[in-house]
């Protein structure tokens, strides 16, 4: 492949990536988070494969482990909110419905 052809294909790839980022700007954060989670779970999946699991079972096991870890992480918070719901409502009840924010000479109201 000639060098100029590589540059053209590289430029087209970058342009397509930029266009995709512009068109999908509202979900870029979600995609970045998903890629990060997948990258962090990859070593666990590889370890399961190295121990004799099939790729499909290793993926299923890794997904289940991540799901259970998330549940275990947020379960105490959910239990506290459930048990102390009246206190929770009493704390957030007096908060204002609108907040005025001003910075650098401009102001806005958030709800």
C-alpha positions as CSV (number, residue, x, y, z in Angstrom):
1,X,0.0,0.0,0.0
2,X,1.5,3.4,-1.0
3,X,2.2,6.0,1.6
4,X,-0.3,8.5,0.1
5,X,-3.1,5.9,0.2
6,X,-2.3,5.3,3.9
7,X,-2.6,9.0,4.6
8,X,-5.9,9.3,2.8
9,X,-7.3,6.2,4.6
10,X,-6.0,7.6,7.9
11,X,-7.6,10.9,7.2
12,X,-10.9,9.3,6.3
13,X,-10.8,7.2,9.5
14,X,-10.2,10.3,11.6
15,X,-13.0,12.2,9.8
16,X,-15.4,9.4,10.2
17,X,-14.5,9.2,13.9
18,X,-15.0,12.9,14.3
19,X,-18.4,12.8,12.5
20,X,-19.5,9.9,14.7
21,X,-18.5,11.7,17.8
22,X,-20.5,14.8,16.7
23,X,-23.6,12.8,15.8
24,X,-23.4,10.7,18.9
25,X,-22.4,13.4,21.3
26,X,-25.2,12.7,23.7
27,X,-24.0,9.1,24.3
28,X,-20.3,9.5,24.2
29,X,-20.1,9.5,28.0
30,X,-22.0,6.3,28.2
31,X,-19.9,4.7,25.5
32,X,-16.7,5.8,27.3
33,X,-18.0,4.4,30.6
34,X,-18.9,1.1,28.9
35,X,-15.5,0.8,27.3
36,X,-13.8,1.6,30.6
37,X,-15.8,-1.1,32.4
38,X,-15.0,-3.7,29.7
39,X,-11.3,-2.8,29.9
40,X,-11.3,-3.3,33.7
41,X,-13.1,-6.6,33.5
42,X,-11.0,-8.1,30.7
43,X,-8.3,-9.5,33.0
44,X,-10.9,-11.4,35.0
45,X,-12.3,-12.9,31.8
46,X,-8.9,-13.9,30.6
47,X,-8.1,-15.5,33.9
48,X,-11.3,-17.6,33.7
49,X,-10.4,-18.6,30.1
50,X,-6.8,-19.5,31.3
51,X,-8.4,-21.8,33.9
52,X,-10.3,-23.8,31.3
53,X,-13.6,-22.0,30.9
54,X,-15.0,-21.4,27.5
55,X,-15.0,-17.8,26.2
56,X,-18.8,-17.6,26.4
57,X,-19.0,-19.0,30.0
58,X,-16.1,-16.7,31.1
59,X,-17.9,-13.7,29.7
60,X,-21.1,-14.7,31.4
61,X,-19.3,-15.3,34.7
62,X,-17.5,-11.9,34.5
63,X,-20.8,-10.1,33.7
64,X,-22.6,-11.8,36.6
65,X,-19.7,-11.0,39.0
66,X,-19.8,-7.3,37.9
67,X,-23.5,-7.2,38.3
68,X,-23.4,-8.7,41.8
69,X,-20.5,-6.4,42.8
70,X,-22.6,-3.4,41.8
71,X,-25.6,-4.7,43.8
72,X,-23.4,-5.3,46.8
73,X,-22.0,-1.8,46.5
74,X,-25.3,0.0,46.3
75,X,-27.3,-2.3,48.7
76,X,-26.3,-0.6,51.9
77,X,-27.3,2.8,50.5
78,X,-30.6,1.4,49.4
79,X,-31.2,-0.2,52.8
80,X,-30.4,3.1,54.6
81,X,-32.7,5.1,52.3
82,X,-35.5,2.6,52.8
83,X,-35.1,2.5,56.6
84,X,-34.7,6.2,57.0
85,X,-37.0,7.4,54.3
86,X,-38.9,9.8,56.6
87,X,-35.6,11.5,57.6
88,X,-34.5,11.6,54.0
89,X,-37.7,13.4,53.0
90,X,-37.4,15.8,56.0
91,X,-33.8,16.7,54.8
92,X,-34.6,17.3,51.1
93,X,-38.1,18.9,51.8
94,X,-36.8,22.4,52.6
95,X,-34.4,22.6,49.6
96,X,-35.4,25.3,47.1
97,X,-36.9,24.2,43.8
98,X,-34.9,26.8,41.9
99,X,-31.2,27.9,42.4
100,X,-29.8,31.1,40.9
101,X,-26.3,30.6,39.6
102,X,-24.2,33.6,38.4
103,X,-20.6,33.5,37.2
104,X,-18.4,35.7,35.0
105,X,-21.2,38.3,34.6
106,X,-23.9,35.9,33.5
107,X,-26.6,34.3,35.5
108,X,-29.1,31.4,35.1
109,X,-31.7,29.7,37.1
110,X,-31.6,25.9,37.5
111,X,-34.4,23.6,38.6
